Amino acid sequence: MISVVSTVESVPRGTGTPAPSLYRRIRKVLTRDLLVTLALGQVLSLLICAIGLTSKYLADDFHANTPVFQSFLNYILLFLVYTTTLAVRQGTGEGNLLAILKQRWWKYMILGLIDIEANYLVLKAYQYTTLSSVQLLDCFVIPVVLLLSWFFLLVRYKAVHFVGAGLCLLGIGCMVGADILLGRQQGLGEQKLFGDLLVLGGATLYGISNVCEEFIVKNLSRVEFLGMMGLFGSFFSGIQLAIMEHKELLKVPWDWQIGLFYVGFSAFMFGLYSFMPVVMKRTSATSVNLSLLTADLYSLFCGFFLFHYKFSGLYLLSFFIIILGLVLYSSSSTYVAQDPRVYKQFRNTGSQPVTDQPPLSPGVLEPSVTYTSLSPEAGDELPVRVA
């Protein structure tokens, strides 16, 4: 006991190890990869903010309620850039358009329909329910992505991931609470319950689409995913446009200003679709959707200057809570308890195994671990990837 006391007293005040230890802990959490990941997620949020602002101007100032037409323009751009890229590829390998269609056309057709209807349901819900309800219920995409990633991508999470996700949702709750206190709710529609169900349906479809996108960009290719979305998205959204919105298009007061807004919306949406797979390949579908929660806050901040919204300190509190949740979620790597045969189900190519290991005997699974975000933490085993 005496030696312990003398050791503590021999250390001068202010020169002990707690400060350097705290500094090292902060440096361990706030790595360069983490900061880059957070920055990339916020770029996506800013793109969504720009999409929302252009949509608001089109609907409010020009009375152009054409969500299907706006999505159709984006799918046409994807078709012109990425589908044609697949079409001009030489050879008959897996990356060729004809080979992709021959092997898994029906899977991309279903995925294209899911993506189209996810956009349509959420945009349609604004006609029936409040803005606050849409913002809150749209967060349903987070648990959907978590569950689908757990069961189908075999992603395994740690406690810190659930705490981070919970903080992000708490931040959205603060924002919705500020909207209610300031009276920034849209008038209730006659079918509010119907509108809420539309949001939940759209969020569920978004979750399915995002998990499929993560799988494809990490195991096949980004160009393949975007090319197939352009092909099937433009085809089915064109049919939906001809059936549901041809009369609305005739009512649009076409001039150079409204044309500029349509061009801006299409450019922002094309940038979002093109850039999201890049971020998702680096992180995960869950991390991307958590990052997108700040998009509504950016829209509010723009609204202070453009639409003279009332300010509340809860908005800043909401922003910092969401960012804290993102830092916590991204500070620890998720991992995949990987069955080597899972990742061959979507390919359906019958090609040779990607490893030189002998085939597994029936009923035997070879366990492996693949880290899916940032890098393995100190003290963790090195990842082993078999597929």
Order of alpha helices (4+ residues) and beta strands (2+ residues): alpha-alpha-alpha-alpha-alpha-alpha-alpha-alpha-beta-alpha-alpha-alpha-alpha-alpha-alpha-alpha-alpha-beta-beta
